[in-house]
Structure formats: C-alpha cells, structure tokens
C-alpha cells in the first residue's frame, strides 16, 4: 500500500499526507476464533516437522559424505553451510591494469577535480591513460604489480593507528630514550660525572 502526497495551494505550500483509511474490524465468534487459532497452530506444527525432517536428511547426507570421502563431519558441515559463500565473495586478481589504475589514481588523488571541474571517474582515467598503459614495458608492469600487491597486503593486515596507540608509541619511545640516557650516565666514570654535574 502506498501513501499519496498532496500539495496545498497556499503561498507557503507544504507536504500534506492524506488521512489513513479506516481500519475495518471484523468481529469473529468464539468458535471462529478457536478454529482460526487451531489452523495457525497446525500450520506452525507442520512447518516445524518439515524443517526437522530437512535437518535430519541433511545430517544423514553429511554423515554419508564424511564417511564416503574420509572427511570429518565438521569439515563437511562447514563446506555445506558456509562453502556456498566462498563462490559469492568478491575476488579481484592483481593484474597490470588494476595496478596501473591504482597508481594513477594515487598520483592524481591530490588534484580531485580535473580542468573541467568534474570529479575524476574511472572512465576519465581510462580515456586519458590508455595510451600510457600500452607503452609500458613488461618490466614496468611487473614493478606496478609488485607495488600494488605490497599495498594490498599492508591494507589487509595493517594495524589501524588510533590516537591511543600513537600516545602509547610516543610514551614507549620517550621511556626508551630516558633509559638510554640513564644507562650512559651510569656508565660514565665518577670523576667525569662530578665534573659534568658541577
């Protein structure tokens, strides 16, 4: 059901929603309510029984596959329940073109707008840099792929620097410097220490 909106013809026109339709209440007899409730319970029971049958048959198939292929039941269950997700996950192979567009986007990232004032899109990037990509040697493409794979790996397992981690890094660095100064001070001869202290 969709609601319609009307504009009022006033100088300060505003959106007005129509009044909701009146809800018609049907008065059921006691016997009709009991029959309706009984039907609902029967439908729920049938659904639960069918669902239980489906799980039991799935368990039988899981055990059969595990014994037939010498796998553990947990391994087969994991492949059955979660394996289909692997095929839907997004895979992106690192190739020279992907690495080249990534590199170009990073170099152009400082200037977000081009001469016409539009935001750069992938199509603009392709049109402007297609010839440059074709002129790249195989060695240059390999270097781009290597650089992009290092970047992608660092993003995948990189540590997110929060303010707390930055403060901890600075604190530990200062503590290490302080310990180093105390160690060098303690290793000085006593005559030199007295002379420097005065």
N, C-alpha and C positions, 0 to 999 in steps of 0.2 A: 504494500500500500504506500503510495507516495502522497506527500502533502503538497498542496499548491500554495503559492505565494501571490498576493495581490498588492498592487501599489495604490495608495490612496491619492486622489487628485487634490493635493494641498500644496501650498508653496514649500513647505517643509515635509516632503513626501518621505515616508518611512515604510519599511517592510512590515506587513501585517499578515499573520498566519490565520487561516480560516479556523473556525471553531471545530473541535473534534466531533466526529459523528457520535450520536448517542449509542451507548452500548446496550444492546438488547439482551436482557436476562431471561433465560428460559427456566421456568420453574419445573423441575422434574419431581415425579412422585418418588416415594420412598423405594418402591420396587424397582423403578428405572435407575435410581442412583445405585442400588445394590447390584443390579445387572451390569451397569457400566463399570463399577469398581471391580467386579468379578472378571469382566472381559480384560480390563487393564492388567490385573494380576496374572491371568492366564497368558497374555502376550509376553509379559516380563519373564515368566517361568519358561516359556518356550524359547525365548531368546537366550536365557542363561543355559538351558540344556544344549541348544545348538552350539553355543560358544564353548561349553565344556567339552562337547564331542569334537569340536575343531581342535582344541588344545590337546586332547588325548590322541587324536590322529597325528597331530604334529609331533608329539612326543614319541609315538611309535616310529614315525618316519625318521626322526632324529636318531633314535637308537639303532635303527636299521642301517642308516648311512654311516654311523660311527663304527659299527661292527664290520660292515662291508669294506670300508676304506681304511680301517685301522687308525681311526682318529678318536680323540676323546669326545665325550658327549658335549662338554663345554665348548670345544672347538667348533663342532657342527652347529650348536646353538648360536654361537657368535656369528658364524657365516650366514645362518638362516635369518637371524633377527637383524643383524647390522650389516651384513655383506652387501645388500642392495644399495646401501647408502654410498658405498665406495664408487659405484658406477655413476651416481648423480653428482659427485663432488667435482668441483671445477679444477681442471688440470691446465696448466699453461707451460708448454715446453719452452725452454730458453733457446731461442734461435737468434740469428744475427739481426733480423729485422726488429724483433722485440727489444733487443739490447740497443739497437741504433735509435729507435723511437724514444726509449727511456733516456738515453744520453742526451738527445736533442731537447727533450722536454726539460731535463735538468739544467741544460745550458740556457734555455730560453725562459726558465722559471723566474728569473729576476725581472724580466720585462713581461708582465702578464698580458699586456694588450699589444696588439700589432699596430701598424701605421693607420689602419682604417678605424681603430678604436674598438674593434670587436675582440672578444676573448678568444684566445687560440683554441682551436679544436683539433681533433686528430686528423680530420680531413685536410685542414690547412697545413698541418705538419707534414702530411704525406705529399701534398701537392708541391710544397716548397722544397722538400728534401729528397725526393725520389731520385733525382739525378746524382746527388751527392752519395747516396747509398750505393747506387750502381757502380760508381767509380772506386769504391772501397776495395782494397785487396783482400785476399783470404786471410792474411796475417792480421790486418786491421780488424776484420770481423771476429777472428778468434780472440783478439785482445778485448773487444767490446763484450763478447760473450763471457769471458773470464771476469771482467769487471762487474758486469750485471749479476753474475751468479754469486760473487762475493757480497754484493749489496743485498741481494735477495736473502742470502743466508744470514747476514747480520740482522736483517729485519725480522727473520723468522725466530731467531734465538737471542735477539738483542735484549739488553736489560733496559727497562724504561727508567730513565733518570728522573726521580721525583725530587722535590725540594728537601725532603728528609734525607734521602740518600746523598745529595750534594753536601748537605751540612755534615753528615757523618764522614764523608770523604775528606772534607776540609779539616774536621776535628782530628781524624786519624793522621793526616799529613802533618798538622801542627804538633801533635804529640810525638811523632817520629822525629821531627826536627828538634824538639825540645830534648828528647832522649839522646839524640846525637850530640847536641851541644853539651849536655851534662857529661856524656862519656868522654868527649875530648877534653873537657875541663878537668875531669878527674884524672886523666892520663898525663896531665902536664906535671913537670917537676914542681915540688913545693916552693922552691925559691922563685921560680917564674910566676907561680900563682900569686905569691905575696907581692911580687914586683908589679904585676898587672893589676892587682886589686888596689894597690895604693895609687 
